[in-house]
């Protein structure tokens, strides 16, 4: 029988933290725009202005196409070290890993998003006890969050939720608070906080 988790919840964002969303979307965006993929920045900022998506319908149209026609959430490359670090953290501490994502971005096609997400997590060996699809991340009530969206990080910290900002091209200019440049940086930060609270 599987060991029950300890009373410590680690809430982990998916896109940008576990899944390389920009990297996976880039080749689909090149197809969508009919340009060579090499012309699209590998370091896009918030809302991808560097890719000039507005000329071909905008980000929302591309996102919908990528998920429904190209199964984006099934095919995203994992962020290096994410799955194995979470497996190590589970093995060392038995903390409760809760995946928290706002992938239900469009109304009324949730089955597509949920099934792609669960399949991707399982195929890539991500350990987790809970999977939450919600925008209001502070409501999840975790002990520690890992998040890349600066808007979400600010909201979480304003709600007194301790948060590690996972550094990407979209938030690199932010220097305040807990930061992790990679999953190698994440692991000791999590272990330290588990040791303090359990």
Backbone as CSV, one residue per row, in Angstrom:
resi,resn,N_x,N_y,N_z,CA_x,CA_y,CA_z,C_x,C_y,C_z
1,UNK,0.847,-1.197,0.000,0.000,0.000,0.000,0.885,1.252,0.000
2,UNK,0.484,2.273,-0.766,1.255,3.509,-0.876,1.275,4.253,0.450
3,UNK,2.447,4.771,0.828,2.580,5.554,2.048,1.783,6.850,1.934
4,UNK,1.066,7.197,2.981,0.316,8.451,2.990,1.283,9.631,3.079
5,UNK,0.930,10.761,2.476,1.823,11.923,2.542,1.796,12.587,3.907
6,UNK,2.832,13.338,4.168,2.911,14.122,5.396,2.021,15.358,5.269
7,UNK,1.887,16.090,6.346,1.025,17.275,6.367,1.790,18.497,5.864
8,UNK,2.205,18.438,4.612,2.883,19.555,3.956,2.525,19.483,2.488
9,UNK,1.870,20.527,1.987,1.418,20.537,0.592,2.319,21.438,-0.248
10,UNK,2.897,20.858,-1.276,3.687,21.608,-2.249,2.835,21.761,-3.503
11,UNK,2.441,22.999,-3.816,1.635,23.280,-5.006,2.564,23.651,-6.158
12,UNK,2.481,22.892,-7.233,3.407,23.044,-8.355,2.634,23.433,-9.616
13,UNK,3.009,24.553,-10.204,2.428,24.980,-11.473,2.944,24.071,-12.585
14,UNK,2.209,23.999,-13.679,2.631,23.153,-14.801,3.402,23.926,-15.867
15,UNK,2.721,24.823,-16.575,3.328,25.463,-17.746,4.402,26.465,-17.340
16,UNK,5.603,26.231,-17.834,6.741,27.070,-17.490,7.531,26.546,-16.311
17,UNK,6.940,25.650,-15.534,7.601,25.093,-14.343,7.918,23.614,-14.548
18,UNK,6.928,22.842,-14.960,7.121,21.416,-15.248,7.145,21.132,-16.747
19,UNK,6.350,21.876,-17.483,6.243,21.700,-18.932,6.775,22.938,-19.643
20,UNK,7.588,22.713,-20.663,8.162,23.819,-21.431,7.117,24.316,-22.431
21,UNK,6.217,25.160,-21.935,5.088,25.627,-22.749,5.580,26.409,-23.966
22,UNK,6.456,27.383,-23.747,6.938,28.206,-24.865,7.694,27.354,-25.879
23,UNK,8.516,26.433,-25.392,9.271,25.565,-26.296,8.369,24.677,-27.131
24,UNK,7.307,24.154,-26.507,6.377,23.304,-27.232,5.494,24.070,-28.190
25,UNK,5.138,25.285,-27.817,4.259,26.101,-28.663,4.999,26.693,-29.853
26,UNK,6.291,26.848,-29.741,7.078,27.570,-30.748,6.964,26.946,-32.139
27,UNK,7.102,25.634,-32.248,7.036,25.001,-33.578,5.626,25.089,-34.153
28,UNK,4.614,25.015,-33.287,3.232,25.152,-33.762,2.976,26.590,-34.207
29,UNK,3.549,27.544,-33.480,3.403,28.954,-33.863,4.052,29.215,-35.222
30,UNK,5.186,28.578,-35.474,5.842,28.759,-36.776,4.947,28.248,-37.900
31,UNK,4.307,27.101,-37.681,3.360,26.563,-38.662,2.165,27.510,-38.834
32,UNK,1.638,27.996,-37.712,0.472,28.899,-37.700,0.762,30.189,-38.469
33,UNK,1.984,30.694,-38.300,2.383,31.955,-38.933,3.002,31.760,-40.313
34,UNK,3.297,30.487,-40.651,3.971,30.161,-41.912,5.333,30.857,-42.008
35,UNK,6.112,30.675,-40.937,7.476,31.209,-40.900,8.424,30.107,-40.457
36,UNK,9.694,30.308,-40.681,10.687,29.356,-40.192,10.778,29.468,-38.674
37,UNK,10.813,28.336,-37.991,10.823,28.343,-36.531,12.009,29.121,-35.975
38,UNK,13.101,29.175,-36.716,14.292,29.887,-36.247,14.064,31.391,-36.125
39,UNK,13.005,31.903,-36.760,12.715,33.336,-36.677,11.954,33.709,-35.405
40,UNK,11.495,32.710,-34.656,10.721,32.964,-33.438,11.622,32.870,-32.212
41,UNK,11.602,33.890,-31.409,12.451,33.949,-30.227,12.242,32.739,-29.323
42,UNK,13.342,32.202,-28.821,13.280,31.126,-27.835,13.116,31.684,-26.425
43,UNK,13.128,33.001,-26.305,13.014,33.659,-25.001,11.882,34.685,-25.046
44,UNK,10.654,34.242,-25.316,9.554,35.206,-25.408,9.196,35.797,-24.048
45,UNK,8.653,36.998,-24.078,8.191,37.632,-22.852,6.676,37.435,-22.739
46,UNK,6.069,38.032,-21.734,4.650,37.818,-21.452,3.789,38.134,-22.685
47,UNK,2.904,37.221,-23.015,1.975,37.330,-24.151,2.667,37.239,-25.511
48,UNK,3.945,36.901,-25.547,4.662,36.561,-26.780,4.653,37.657,-27.855
49,UNK,4.895,38.909,-27.513,4.883,39.945,-28.550,5.973,39.739,-29.603
50,UNK,7.059,39.076,-29.217,8.167,38.846,-30.148,7.757,37.967,-31.330
51,UNK,6.690,37.207,-31.183,6.274,36.298,-32.253,5.279,36.933,-33.230
52,UNK,4.845,38.155,-32.972,3.927,38.860,-33.876,2.662,38.047,-34.184
53,UNK,2.057,37.522,-33.155,0.883,36.662,-33.325,-0.366,37.431,-33.746
54,UNK,-0.430,38.709,-33.418,-1.632,39.486,-33.725,-1.935,39.520,-35.218
55,UNK,-0.911,39.398,-36.033,-1.103,39.449,-37.485,-1.853,38.213,-38.006
56,UNK,-1.919,37.154,-37.196,-2.572,35.912,-37.644,-3.625,35.443,-36.643
57,UNK,-4.304,36.389,-35.992,-5.405,36.028,-35.104,-5.138,36.214,-33.633
58,UNK,-3.876,36.301,-33.243,-3.542,36.535,-31.847,-3.268,35.261,-31.064
59,UNK,-2.828,35.451,-29.814,-2.419,34.334,-28.969,-3.563,33.356,-28.709
60,UNK,-4.752,33.866,-28.399,-5.860,32.973,-28.053,-6.204,32.018,-29.195
61,UNK,-6.205,32.513,-30.428,-6.495,31.644,-31.575,-5.416,30.571,-31.731
62,UNK,-4.161,30.965,-31.588,-3.071,29.998,-31.681,-3.171,28.959,-30.570
63,UNK,-3.422,29.414,-29.345,-3.511,28.519,-28.191,-4.624,27.485,-28.402
64,UNK,-5.790,27.927,-28.816,-6.914,27.027,-29.053,-6.567,26.000,-30.131
65,UNK,-5.974,26.462,-31.214,-5.553,25.579,-32.303,-4.532,24.556,-31.812
66,UNK,-3.542,25.024,-31.046,-2.462,24.145,-30.584,-2.986,23.018,-29.703
67,UNK,-3.956,23.342,-28.850,-4.497,22.324,-27.939,-5.461,21.390,-28.666
68,UNK,-6.349,21.935,-29.477,-7.399,21.109,-30.081,-6.960,20.399,-31.355
69,UNK,-6.012,20.975,-32.094,-5.611,20.375,-33.367,-4.219,19.738,-33.338
70,UNK,-3.394,20.167,-32.414,-2.032,19.633,-32.340,-1.715,18.965,-30.996
71,UNK,-2.732,18.812,-30.156,-2.586,18.130,-28.856,-1.393,18.654,-28.063
72,UNK,-1.320,19.959,-27.971,-0.190,20.623,-27.324,0.123,20.053,-25.951
73,UNK,-0.890,19.881,-25.105,-0.638,19.460,-23.736,-0.190,18.009,-23.633
74,UNK,-0.340,17.254,-24.701,0.171,15.877,-24.721,1.633,15.817,-25.134
75,UNK,2.098,16.877,-25.781,3.405,16.805,-26.453,4.449,17.786,-25.936
76,UNK,4.112,18.577,-24.931,5.084,19.550,-24.430,6.326,18.852,-23.892
77,UNK,7.509,19.397,-24.164,8.699,18.819,-23.537,8.720,19.150,-22.045
78,UNK,9.112,18.190,-21.207,9.220,18.495,-19.776,10.374,19.458,-19.517
79,UNK,10.230,20.283,-18.506,11.340,21.133,-18.060,12.392,20.221,-17.434
80,UNK,13.636,20.456,-17.785,14.732,19.601,-17.310,14.741,19.499,-15.781
81,UNK,14.753,18.279,-15.300,14.888,18.025,-13.870,13.596,18.055,-13.080
82,UNK,12.486,18.441,-13.702,11.241,18.620,-12.944,10.734,17.305,-12.359
83,UNK,10.526,16.318,-13.200,9.937,15.061,-12.728,10.842,14.351,-11.731
84,UNK,12.112,14.259,-12.041,13.013,13.524,-11.143,13.170,14.246,-9.806
85,UNK,13.165,15.572,-9.817,13.259,16.315,-8.552,12.024,16.081,-7.702
86,UNK,10.857,16.109,-8.305,9.635,15.834,-7.540,9.627,14.400,-7.014
87,UNK,10.149,13.464,-7.801,10.240,12.075,-7.308,11.195,11.985,-6.121
88,UNK,12.311,12.724,-6.202,13.262,12.715,-5.071,12.638,13.349,-3.834
89,UNK,11.932,14.464,-4.030,11.300,15.136,-2.889,10.262,14.225,-2.234
90,UNK,9.494,13.513,-3.051,8.519,12.565,-2.498,9.235,11.449,-1.718
91,UNK,10.295,10.915,-2.306,11.022,9.811,-1.674,11.644,10.240,-0.345
92,UNK,12.216,11.451,-0.321,12.898,11.932,0.889,11.946,12.360,1.987
93,UNK,10.819,12.966,1.617,9.996,13.631,2.633,8.551,13.135,2.726
94,UNK,8.042,12.532,1.644,6.633,12.137,1.560,5.688,13.344,1.636
95,UNK,6.164,14.499,1.116,5.277,15.664,1.073,4.160,15.430,0.065
96,UNK,3.095,16.177,0.205,1.930,16.033,-0.684,2.119,16.964,-1.871
97,UNK,2.300,16.401,-3.057,2.503,17.186,-4.275,1.144,17.424,-4.925
98,UNK,0.834,18.698,-5.097,-0.450,19.096,-5.681,-0.168,19.914,-6.942
99,UNK,-0.480,19.362,-8.103,-0.318,20.095,-9.360,-1.479,21.083,-9.475
100,UNK,-1.135,22.353,-9.710,-2.158,23.402,-9.795,-1.931,24.187,-11.090
101,UNK,-2.918,24.158,-11.967,-2.759,24.802,-13.261,-4.058,25.462,-13.699
102,UNK,-3.916,26.546,-14.445,-5.092,27.211,-15.010,-5.144,26.919,-16.507
103,UNK,-5.322,25.657,-16.832,-5.393,25.275,-18.242,-6.820,25.298,-18.786
104,UNK,-7.806,25.464,-17.935,-9.188,25.527,-18.422,-9.470,26.960,-18.876
105,UNK,-8.653,27.411,-19.794,-8.617,28.785,-20.261,-9.828,29.129,-21.113
106,UNK,-10.258,28.159,-21.910,-11.429,28.356,-22.762,-12.606,27.572,-22.196
107,UNK,-13.810,28.116,-22.291,-14.981,27.382,-21.782,-15.356,26.213,-22.687
108,UNK,-15.843,25.171,-22.044,-16.550,24.090,-22.732,-15.697,23.160,-23.593
109,UNK,-14.388,23.084,-23.340,-13.654,21.969,-23.942,-12.677,21.397,-22.923
110,UNK,-13.211,21.191,-21.721,-12.392,20.755,-20.600,-11.893,19.321,-20.736
111,UNK,-12.679,18.434,-21.319,-12.247,17.045,-21.424,-10.933,16.938,-22.193
112,UNK,-10.815,17.693,-23.267,-9.593,17.684,-24.069,-8.397,18.079,-23.223
113,UNK,-8.540,19.167,-22.485,-7.434,19.688,-21.676,-7.074,18.719,-20.549
114,UNK,-8.073,18.239,-19.840,-7.821,17.365,-18.687,-7.194,16.046,-19.128
115,UNK,-7.712,15.444,-20.180,-7.172,14.151,-20.610,-5.742,14.290,-21.132
116,UNK,-5.455,15.365,-21.874,-4.081,15.576,-22.339,-3.135,15.791,-21.159
117,UNK,-3.599,16.542,-20.168,-2.758,16.867,-19.015,-2.438,15.628,-18.188
118,UNK,-3.447,14.846,-17.864,-3.229,13.636,-17.059,-2.323,12.657,-17.800
119,UNK,-2.566,12.469,-19.088,-1.722,11.579,-19.873,-0.273,12.027,-19.873
120,UNK,-0.058,13.335,-20.031,1.308,13.873,-20.058,2.012,13.671,-18.715
121,UNK,1.330,13.968,-17.626,1.920,13.800,-16.297,2.322,12.349,-16.062
122,UNK,1.447,11.428,-16.406,1.729,10.009,-16.178,2.837,9.491,-17.092
123,UNK,2.811,9.871,-18.364,3.854,9.412,-19.293,5.232,9.916,-18.900
124,UNK,5.284,11.103,-18.324,6.576,11.696,-17.979,6.998,11.428,-16.535
125,UNK,6.250,10.604,-15.822,6.673,10.148,-14.503,6.588,11.190,-13.411
126,UNK,5.592,12.066,-13.476,5.427,13.073,-12.426,4.608,12.495,-11.277
127,UNK,5.146,12.529,-10.061,4.364,12.066,-8.913,3.463,13.191,-8.405
128,UNK,2.219,12.881,-8.122,1.326,13.898,-7.559,0.154,13.211,-6.886
129,UNK,-0.353,13.846,-5.838,-1.525,13.340,-5.130,-2.803,14.011,-5.603
130,UNK,-2.689,15.287,-5.959,-3.861,16.069,-6.344,-3.569,16.805,-7.641
131,UNK,-4.627,17.036,-8.409,-4.511,17.797,-9.643,-5.649,18.805,-9.665
132,UNK,-5.300,20.095,-9.597,-6.302,21.165,-9.514,-6.228,22.035,-10.761
133,UNK,-7.372,22.200,-11.419,-7.480,23.108,-12.558,-8.233,24.338,-12.069
134,UNK,-7.483,25.363,-11.691,-8.163,26.548,-11.162,-7.310,27.792,-11.306
135,UNK,-7.980,28.912,-11.448,-7.305,30.201,-11.601,-6.902,30.788,-10.258
136,UNK,-7.743,30.595,-9.235,-7.515,31.181,-7.915,-6.541,30.309,-7.120
137,UNK,-5.262,30.469,-7.404,-4.269,29.580,-6.801,-4.123,29.738,-5.288
138,UNK,-4.275,30.929,-4.721,-4.207,31.017,-3.255,-5.260,30.149,-2.556
139,UNK,-6.379,29.909,-3.226,-7.452,29.107,-2.619,-7.069,27.644,-2.457
140,UNK,-6.004,27.223,-3.113,-5.550,25.835,-3.005,-5.066,25.528,-1.592
141,UNK,-4.550,26.539,-0.903,-4.160,26.372,0.495,-2.933,25.522,0.723
142,UNK,-1.917,25.655,-0.113,-0.685,24.886,0.043,0.264,25.566,1.028
143,UNK,1.231,24.808,1.506,2.271,25.355,2.390,3.351,26.095,1.606
144,UNK,3.563,25.677,0.371,4.598,26.274,-0.469,4.178,26.104,-1.923
145,UNK,4.399,27.153,-2.720,4.046,27.139,-4.138,5.304,27.288,-4.991
146,UNK,5.264,26.685,-6.173,6.283,26.930,-7.200,5.526,27.439,-8.418
147,UNK,5.860,28.638,-8.869,5.057,29.339,-9.882,5.964,30.200,-10.750
148,UNK,5.656,30.314,-12.046,6.461,31.172,-12.914,5.763,32.469,-13.296
149,UNK,4.440,32.495,-13.326,3.729,33.712,-13.701,3.903,34.785,-12.623
150,UNK,4.460,35.933,-13.015,4.694,36.977,-12.028,3.387,37.491,-11.446
151,UNK,2.342,37.541,-12.254,1.037,37.949,-11.724,0.567,37.002,-10.626
152,UNK,0.735,35.709,-10.853,0.343,34.726,-9.839,1.238,34.786,-8.611
153,UNK,2.534,34.980,-8.830,3.464,35.086,-7.702,3.073,36.256,-6.808
154,UNK,2.787,37.408,-7.414,2.373,38.579,-6.624,1.084,38.305,-5.862
155,UNK,0.131,37.670,-6.517,-1.143,37.359,-5.873,-0.941,36.398,-4.704
156,UNK,-0.127,35.382,-4.912,0.139,34.406,-3.855,0.840,35.057,-2.670
157,UNK,1.853,35.850,-2.969,2.599,36.491,-1.882,1.737,37.514,-1.149
158,UNK,0.857,38.200,-1.857,-0.060,39.141,-1.210,-1.018,38.427,-0.264
159,UNK,-1.298,37.153,-0.575,-2.168,36.345,0.274,-1.374,35.584,1.343
160,UNK,-0.107,35.984,1.532,0.774,35.366,2.536,1.021,33.886,2.252
161,UNK,1.082,33.528,0.975,1.417,32.159,0.577,2.879,32.138,0.120
162,UNK,3.710,31.414,0.828,5.130,31.383,0.479,5.298,30.771,-0.914
163,UNK,6.044,31.476,-1.769,6.125,31.094,-3.182,7.552,31.200,-3.694
164,UNK,7.983,30.141,-4.373,9.249,30.154,-5.103,8.922,30.546,-6.542
165,UNK,9.514,31.627,-7.019,9.317,32.015,-8.411,10.299,31.236,-9.274
166,UNK,9.771,30.430,-10.190,10.604,29.669,-11.108,10.951,30.582,-12.280
167,UNK,12.225,30.826,-12.478,12.682,31.838,-13.432,12.552,31.346,-14.873
168,UNK,11.904,32.182,-15.703,11.784,31.946,-17.142,12.077,33.263,-17.858
169,UNK,12.027,33.224,-19.188,12.269,34.452,-19.952,11.189,35.500,-19.685
170,UNK,10.047,35.092,-19.158,8.956,36.030,-18.920,9.049,36.743,-17.584
171,UNK,9.900,36.269,-16.684,9.972,36.914,-15.358,11.401,37.187,-14.898
172,UNK,12.369,36.974,-15.768,13.775,37.064,-15.369,14.142,38.431,-14.784
173,UNK,13.429,39.464,-15.192,13.729,40.818,-14.718,13.287,41.035,-13.269
174,UNK,12.485,40.121,-12.718,12.015,40.238,-11.331,13.064,39.628,-10.412
175,UNK,13.496,40.383,-9.427,14.569,39.880,-8.560,14.149,39.712,-7.102
176,UNK,12.939,40.105,-6.762,12.550,40.048,-5.354,12.037,38.671,-4.949
177,UNK,12.247,38.343,-3.686,11.687,37.123,-3.122,12.430,35.857,-3.508
178,UNK,11.883,34.726,-3.064,12.473,33.426,-3.376,12.446,33.178,-4.868
179,UNK,13.581,32.736,-5.424,13.696,32.459,-6.859,14.434,31.150,-7.063
180,UNK,14.120,30.481,-8.150,14.855,29.276,-8.539,15.119,29.344,-10.034
181,UNK,16.371,29.271,-10.402,16.752,29.306,-11.821,16.556,27.949,-12.490
182,UNK,16.485,26.892,-11.687,16.320,25.539,-12.215,15.760,24.660,-11.107
183,UNK,15.444,23.413,-11.463,14.953,22.479,-10.451,16.046,22.093,-9.461
184,UNK,17.315,22.248,-9.848,18.402,22.028,-8.877,18.315,23.050,-7.750
185,UNK,17.864,24.254,-8.067,17.684,25.287,-7.040,16.429,25.029,-6.214
186,UNK,15.423,24.438,-6.829,14.156,24.199,-6.136,14.332,23.221,-4.983
187,UNK,15.032,22.138,-5.232,15.089,21.042,-4.258,15.541,21.471,-2.865
188,UNK,16.682,22.169,-2.715,17.085,22.555,-1.349,16.124,23.541,-0.702
189,UNK,15.506,24.420,-1.498,14.542,25.370,-0.932,13.336,24.638,-0.342
190,UNK,12.853,23.635,-1.056,11.708,22.861,-0.567,12.093,22.054,0.664
191,UNK,13.229,21.374,0.598,13.664,20.538,1.735,13.828,21.378,3.004
192,UNK,14.367,22.565,2.852,14.556,23.457,4.004,13.216,23.817,4.640
193,UNK,12.224,24.121,3.809,10.933,24.512,4.346,10.149,23.347,4.921
194,UNK,10.301,22.175,4.352,9.672,20.997,4.923,10.253,20.723,6.312
195,UNK,11.574,20.830,6.429,12.241,20.574,7.706,11.781,21.561,8.785
196,UNK,11.490,22.796,8.390,11.060,23.816,9.349,9.624,23.618,9.833
197,UNK,8.789,23.031,8.985,7.361,22.998,9.299,6.837,21.637,9.735
198,UNK,7.587,20.587,9.496,7.070,19.253,9.835,7.698,18.767,11.126
